[in-house]
């Protein structure tokens, strides 16, 4: 088609590794891994959603209001008679990502980290521990300043306590 012209055709990949790994900084309501904090005991529920996380938060609240223990967070609030809050007060995105296997791995890692640090509600089911996740650390945005013993991995690969 372009053989007899001076036009060259170039191909550009539209699905690069960077696009897969990069997070969109301006999306305040992403899909991905999130935490919901209990207002009474300050423990967290860690979950995932392929939809905006505020929509998933509204579902958790609806389960509580209709006395439906359909999620671990709703079960925790209902069984312990704890208080829940608004999305602005209790919902925090942990790791924005797309639905799929990667999201499942991210969720499992964060659940294991929160469980190790005693930050997870007891109603949340925990999958088998993955030894690789034992060296993971919580991002600074997730760390609670009242939790001084969160393990960190130094550059040499050894675990240290702050």
C-alpha positions as CSV (number, residue, x, y, z in Angstrom):
1,X,0.0,0.0,0.0
2,X,2.8,2.4,0.8
3,X,5.5,0.9,-1.4
4,X,5.5,3.7,-4.0
5,X,5.5,6.5,-1.4
6,X,8.1,8.1,0.9
7,X,6.0,7.2,4.0
8,X,7.6,4.7,6.5
9,X,5.4,2.7,8.8
10,X,6.5,2.4,12.4
11,X,5.0,0.1,15.1
12,X,4.7,1.0,18.7
13,X,3.9,-1.3,21.6
14,X,0.8,-0.2,23.5
15,X,1.2,-2.7,26.3
16,X,4.6,-2.2,27.8
17,X,6.0,-3.4,31.1
18,X,6.0,0.2,32.4
19,X,2.3,0.5,31.7
20,X,1.7,-2.7,33.6
21,X,3.7,-1.7,36.7
22,X,3.1,2.1,36.8
23,X,0.4,3.4,39.1
24,X,-1.8,6.3,38.1
25,X,-1.1,8.9,40.7
26,X,-4.1,11.1,40.1
27,X,-6.8,8.3,40.6
28,X,-8.1,8.8,44.1
29,X,-10.7,6.0,43.8
30,X,-8.8,3.2,42.1
31,X,-9.5,-0.5,41.8
32,X,-7.1,-2.6,43.8
33,X,-6.2,-3.6,47.3
34,X,-7.7,-1.5,50.1
35,X,-8.1,-1.5,53.9
36,X,-11.1,-0.7,56.0
37,X,-10.4,0.2,59.7
38,X,-12.7,-0.7,62.5
39,X,-13.5,2.5,64.5
40,X,-13.7,0.6,67.8
41,X,-10.6,-1.7,67.8
42,X,-8.5,-0.1,65.1
43,X,-8.0,-3.5,63.4
44,X,-8.2,-3.6,59.6
45,X,-9.9,-5.6,57.0
46,X,-7.9,-6.0,53.8
47,X,-9.7,-6.6,50.5
48,X,-9.6,-6.3,46.8
49,X,-11.9,-4.9,44.2
50,X,-11.7,-4.7,40.4
51,X,-14.2,-1.7,40.7
52,X,-13.6,1.6,42.4
53,X,-13.0,0.9,46.1
54,X,-15.6,3.3,47.3
55,X,-18.3,1.2,45.6
56,X,-17.0,-1.9,47.4
57,X,-16.9,0.1,50.7
58,X,-20.6,1.0,50.2
59,X,-21.4,-2.8,49.8
60,X,-19.7,-3.5,53.1
61,X,-21.8,-0.8,54.8
62,X,-25.0,-2.1,53.2
63,X,-24.2,-5.6,54.6
64,X,-23.9,-4.1,58.1
65,X,-27.1,-2.0,57.8
66,X,-29.1,-5.0,56.6
67,X,-27.5,-7.3,59.2
68,X,-26.0,-9.5,56.5
69,X,-22.6,-11.1,57.4
70,X,-21.6,-11.4,53.7
71,X,-18.1,-10.0,54.3
72,X,-15.5,-10.5,57.0
73,X,-15.7,-6.8,57.8
74,X,-19.5,-6.9,58.2
75,X,-19.2,-10.0,60.3
76,X,-16.6,-8.3,62.5
77,X,-18.8,-5.2,63.0
78,X,-22.0,-7.2,63.6
79,X,-20.6,-9.9,65.9
80,X,-18.5,-7.6,68.1
81,X,-21.0,-4.7,68.0
82,X,-18.2,-2.4,66.9
83,X,-18.6,1.0,65.1
84,X,-18.0,1.6,61.4
85,X,-17.3,4.9,59.7
86,X,-17.5,6.7,56.4
87,X,-15.2,6.0,53.5
88,X,-13.3,9.2,54.3
89,X,-12.6,8.0,57.8
90,X,-12.0,4.3,57.4
91,X,-11.2,3.4,53.8
92,X,-7.6,3.6,52.5
93,X,-6.3,2.3,49.2
94,X,-3.2,0.2,49.7
95,X,-2.1,-0.8,46.2
96,X,-3.9,0.3,43.0
97,X,-3.9,-2.5,40.5
98,X,-6.1,-4.2,37.9
99,X,-8.2,-7.3,38.5
100,X,-6.5,-10.6,37.9
101,X,-3.8,-12.9,39.3
102,X,-1.5,-10.0,40.2
103,X,-4.3,-8.5,42.4
104,X,-4.8,-11.8,44.1
105,X,-1.1,-12.0,44.9
106,X,-1.0,-8.4,46.2
107,X,-4.0,-9.1,48.4
108,X,-2.5,-12.3,49.9
109,X,0.8,-10.5,50.6
110,X,-0.9,-7.6,52.4
111,X,-3.2,-9.9,54.4
112,X,-0.1,-11.9,55.5
113,X,1.8,-8.7,56.5
114,X,-1.2,-7.3,58.4
115,X,-1.7,-10.6,60.2
116,X,2.0,-10.8,61.2
117,X,1.7,-7.3,62.6
118,X,-1.5,-8.1,64.5
119,X,-3.3,-5.4,62.4
120,X,-5.9,-7.7,60.8
121,X,-9.4,-8.4,62.1
122,X,-9.8,-12.0,63.3
123,X,-12.7,-12.7,61.0
124,X,-10.6,-12.4,57.9
125,X,-9.6,-15.7,56.4
126,X,-5.9,-16.2,55.9
127,X,-4.5,-18.4,53.1
128,X,-1.4,-20.5,53.6
129,X,1.6,-18.4,54.5
130,X,3.9,-17.7,51.6
131,X,7.6,-17.7,52.8
132,X,8.5,-15.1,50.2
133,X,6.0,-12.6,51.8
134,X,7.8,-12.9,55.2
135,X,10.4,-10.5,53.8
136,X,7.9,-8.0,52.6
137,X,7.4,-4.7,54.3
138,X,4.5,-2.3,54.7
139,X,4.7,0.8,52.5
140,X,5.2,4.0,54.5
141,X,1.7,5.2,53.6
142,X,0.2,2.1,55.3
143,X,2.3,2.1,58.5
144,X,0.6,3.2,61.6
145,X,2.9,5.5,63.8
146,X,1.5,3.7,66.9
147,X,3.0,0.4,65.6
148,X,6.7,0.8,66.4
149,X,7.7,-2.9,65.8
150,X,6.9,-3.2,62.1
151,X,9.7,-5.3,60.5
152,X,11.7,-3.8,57.6
153,X,14.1,-5.4,55.2
154,X,17.4,-3.6,55.0
155,X,19.4,-3.4,51.8
156,X,21.5,-6.4,52.9
157,X,18.3,-8.5,53.1
158,X,18.3,-9.0,56.9
159,X,15.3,-8.2,58.9
160,X,15.6,-5.3,61.3
161,X,13.2,-3.6,63.8
162,X,12.5,0.1,63.9
